[in-house]
Amino acid sequence: MEDLDRIYEIELLAYPFPWTRGIFEDCLNAAYAMFGLQIGNDLAGYTVFNWAAGEAHLLNLCVHPDWQHRGYGSLLLEYAINQMARLDNKAILLEVRTSNTRAAKLYTNRGFRVIGHRPGYYQAGDQREDAIVMRMELGSAADLS
């Protein structure tokens, strides 16, 4: 639970519309994959995935604002992708806010492709914001070793 406290702290610092602590607790209780990025003694970022029937879904990727713009988001994403491939997933799906151009660029640079949009998917104050839906096909785990 100590890491959950830090994860939630990072979430609050990084996002204008953060997940609730209860969402993180639900993810842990549902045995979703949560990968952390440790720098020294500091948890600097995390990612949350779930998967079923050979398809993973990236639900959250976050790096503490003090550690952003240093390549750690890419490192964390790469690690999570490799782990999802090792679990025999054939593809990864994600949604990203249309306003989050930095994240969309990160995903595109790593091989994710736009496959659709979800109107009004995200909360944005008293409004809603659309999501871009992206997908990446994965090779076999043997290709990653």
C-alpha positions in Angstrom: 0.0 0.0 0.0 3.0 2.3 0.5 3.6 2.3 -3.3 -0.1 2.9 -3.9 0.2 6.1 -1.8 3.1 7.2 -4.0 1.3 6.2 -7.2 -1.7 8.2 -6.2 0.5 11.2 -5.3 2.1 11.1 -8.7 -1.3 10.8 -10.4 -2.5 14.0 -8.6 0.6 15.9 -9.6 0.6 14.8 -13.2 -3.0 15.0 -14.4 -5.6 17.7 -14.3 -8.3 15.0 -14.1 -6.6 12.2 -12.2 -7.8 8.7 -11.4 -9.2 8.3 -7.9 -7.4 6.2 -5.3 -10.3 3.8 -5.5 -9.6 3.1 -9.2 -6.1 2.1 -8.4 -7.3 -0.2 -5.6 -9.8 -1.8 -8.0 -7.0 -2.4 -10.5 -4.9 -4.1 -7.8 -7.8 -6.2 -6.7 -8.5 -7.2 -10.3 -4.9 -8.3 -10.7 -4.1 -5.9 -13.5 -0.4 -5.5 -14.3 1.2 -2.4 -12.7 4.8 -1.6 -13.5 6.7 1.0 -11.6 9.8 3.0 -12.6 12.2 3.3 -9.7 15.0 5.9 -9.8 17.2 5.5 -6.8 14.8 5.3 -3.9 12.0 7.2 -5.7 9.1 5.8 -7.5 9.1 8.1 -10.5 6.4 6.6 -12.7 4.1 3.7 -13.3 1.9 2.1 -15.9 -1.3 0.0 -15.6 -2.4 -2.7 -18.0 -5.1 -5.3 -18.2 -5.3 -8.1 -20.7 -7.6 -10.9 -21.9 -7.9 -13.1 -25.0 -4.5 -12.1 -26.3 -5.1 -8.4 -26.2 -3.7 -5.9 -23.7 -5.1 -2.5 -22.8 -2.9 0.3 -21.6 -5.0 2.1 -19.0 -2.6 4.5 -17.5 1.0 5.6 -18.0 2.4 8.4 -15.8 5.8 9.9 -15.0 6.2 12.3 -12.0 6.5 15.9 -13.4 10.0 16.2 -11.8 11.1 13.3 -14.0 9.4 14.1 -17.3 11.2 15.1 -20.5 14.1 12.7 -19.7 13.0 9.6 -21.7 11.5 7.8 -18.7 8.1 7.6 -20.3 9.6 5.8 -23.3 11.5 3.5 -21.0 8.5 2.6 -18.9 6.4 2.1 -22.1 9.0 -0.2 -23.6 9.2 -2.3 -20.5 5.5 -2.6 -20.2 5.2 -3.6 -23.9 7.8 -6.3 -23.5 6.0 -7.7 -20.4 2.7 -7.7 -22.2 4.3 -9.6 -25.2 5.7 -12.1 -22.7 2.2 -12.8 -21.5 1.3 -13.9 -25.1 -0.6 -10.8 -26.0 -0.8 -10.2 -29.7 -1.8 -6.5 -29.6 -2.0 -3.5 -27.2 -4.9 -1.0 -27.3 -5.0 2.4 -25.6 -6.9 5.7 -25.5 -5.2 9.1 -25.3 -6.8 12.5 -24.9 -6.9 14.5 -28.2 -5.2 17.3 -26.2 -2.3 15.1 -25.0 -0.1 15.5 -28.1 3.1 14.5 -26.3 1.7 11.2 -25.3 0.2 10.6 -28.7 3.6 11.3 -30.2 5.3 8.9 -27.8 2.9 6.1 -28.7 3.2 6.8 -32.5 7.0 6.8 -32.3 6.8 3.4 -30.5 4.6 1.9 -33.3 1.0 2.5 -32.2 -1.4 3.4 -35.0 -4.6 5.4 -34.8 -7.6 3.1 -35.3 -10.4 5.3 -34.2 -11.9 7.9 -31.9 -14.2 7.8 -28.9 -16.3 11.0 -28.6 -16.6 12.4 -25.1 -14.6 9.6 -23.6 -12.7 11.7 -21.0 -13.9 14.1 -18.3 -12.6 17.6 -18.9 -14.0 19.9 -16.1 -17.7 20.4 -16.8 -17.1 19.2 -20.4 -16.0 16.0 -22.1 -13.0 15.4 -24.3 -12.6 12.9 -27.2 -10.1 10.1 -27.1 -7.9 8.8 -29.9 -7.8 5.0 -30.0 -4.5 3.5 -30.9 -3.3 -0.1 -31.4 0.1 -1.8 -31.7 0.6 -5.3 -33.0 3.1 -7.4 -31.0 5.6 -10.0 -32.1 6.2 -13.2 -30.3 8.0 -13.2 -26.9 10.9 -15.0 -28.6 11.4 -11.9 -30.8 11.9 -9.8 -27.6 14.8 -11.7 -26.0 
